[in-house]
Amino acid sequence: CARAEHFHTVTPLLESWALSQVAGTTVFLKCENVQPAGSFKIRGIGHFCQEMAKKGCRHLVCSSGGNAGIAAAYAARKLGIPATIVLPEGTSLQVVRRLQGEGAEVQLTGKVWDEASLKAQELATRDGWVNVPPFDHPLIWEGHASLVRELKAALGTPPGALVLAVGGGGLLAGVSAGLAEVGWQHVPIIAVETQGAHCFNAAVKAGRLVTLPDITSVAKSLGAKTVAARALACVQELEIISEVVEDVQAVSAVQQFLDDERMLVEPACGAALAVIYSGLLGRLQAEGRLRPSLASVVVIVCGGNSIDGGGLQALKARLGQS
Ligand SMILES: COC[C@H](NCc1c(COP(=O)(O)O)cnc(C)c1O)C(=O)O
């Protein structure tokens, strides 16, 4: 069969009646949750792995909160290259099962992603092994930029604002590269984190990289203690509004999105949806940080594999939600 030139698919851009009602403007959903491997990650990770395969890489190793690892395992299987995925000890069983289902070797080590990353770097010193960075590499950002080309093709005219979640900053860096490429540098980006995984917001406020003491948010997929330097640099080049939402808002948004659109996503993705559901968009408009009337808003529904019905109920109970 003809080899696909890339592993990601062109995802739907859905106009959401429900979220448009809440936002008071047209809300489009870029549904990265239906990508193969379950999140937007396959765009950048797939591109990186293809480039490494061309250079003769014989074994891929990836440290991940989960989703980058699943994307790397998926790409490795497509490329016929063995993969080892290193994850924090608390990684959900469904992620471990999925990784094994993709044929990857799984190693659990450390409390947070940063510790798993050290182990992956150590493994990658083996001959022919290559470490797949989950968010901090130009090839990752190049791959993610494909998302913005699809927005341009679908919308034609620029949206009033773009909403995305930040973990290590790879999605932000990739989308920023894409906006520059299509001439949409002026489109404001609302870059959202959860409290306890707010390494980008801390860096924006300090004007330099900041390492969080720990990751205390339930949105473990946003759990990088230090944001990529490239993500912080984007603040100088584009209009980026850094916002932090509470875990309870992110989890409540996951439930509301499930009810509204019948799709289940991780709290990491709920953080972006909470910009609409929590009324934060309206507040930014009232404060004059966004124009009072926006043509439309695009929310990147980043997806994520570490969620199921029981997990959502457990999160709601843990956060004291009805
Ligand atoms: C610790 O984890 C980092 C990375 N997750 C990143 C991630 C993000 C944030 O993307 P980033 O800012 O890291 O490129 C958003 N939404 C979802 C569903 C994600 O999985 C990973 O899977 O290794």
PDBQT file of the ligand as one rigid body, heavy atoms in Angstrom, charges set to zero:
ROOT
HETATM    1  C1  LIG A 401       3.835  15.332  30.879  1.00  0.00    +0.000 C 
HETATM    2  O1  LIG A 401       3.154  14.886  29.738  1.00  0.00    +0.000 OA
HETATM    3  C2  LIG A 401       3.536  15.579  28.558  1.00  0.00    +0.000 C 
HETATM    4  C3  LIG A 401       2.778  15.021  27.356  1.00  0.00    +0.000 C 
HETATM    5  N1  LIG A 401       1.364  15.386  27.395  1.00  0.00    +0.000 N 
HETATM    6  C4  LIG A 401       1.055  16.637  26.847  1.00  0.00    +0.000 C 
HETATM    7  C5  LIG A 401      -0.415  16.963  26.655  1.00  0.00    +0.000 A 
HETATM    8  C6  LIG A 401      -0.816  18.319  26.517  1.00  0.00    +0.000 A 
HETATM    9  C7  LIG A 401       0.180  19.447  26.571  1.00  0.00    +0.000 C 
HETATM   10  O2  LIG A 401       1.022  19.382  25.454  1.00  0.00    +0.000 OA
HETATM   11  P1  LIG A 401       2.499  19.995  25.555  1.00  0.00    +0.000 P 
HETATM   12  O3  LIG A 401       2.347  21.400  26.052  1.00  0.00    +0.000 OA
HETATM   13  O4  LIG A 401       3.267  19.111  26.522  1.00  0.00    +0.000 OA
HETATM   14  O5  LIG A 401       3.015  19.896  24.159  1.00  0.00    +0.000 OA
HETATM   15  C8  LIG A 401      -2.153  18.621  26.310  1.00  0.00    +0.000 A 
HETATM   16  N2  LIG A 401      -3.094  17.659  26.260  1.00  0.00    +0.000 NA
HETATM   17  C9  LIG A 401      -2.771  16.347  26.392  1.00  0.00    +0.000 A 
HETATM   18  C10 LIG A 401      -3.876  15.340  26.299  1.00  0.00    +0.000 C 
HETATM   19  C11 LIG A 401      -1.409  15.963  26.579  1.00  0.00    +0.000 A 
HETATM   20  O6  LIG A 401      -1.084  14.648  26.690  1.00  0.00    +0.000 OA
HETATM   21  C12 LIG A 401       2.933  13.501  27.298  1.00  0.00    +0.000 C 
HETATM   22  O7  LIG A 401       1.941  12.834  27.021  1.00  0.00    +0.000 OA
HETATM   23  O8  LIG A 401       4.070  13.042  27.459  1.00  0.00    +0.000 OA
ENDROOT
TORSDOF 0
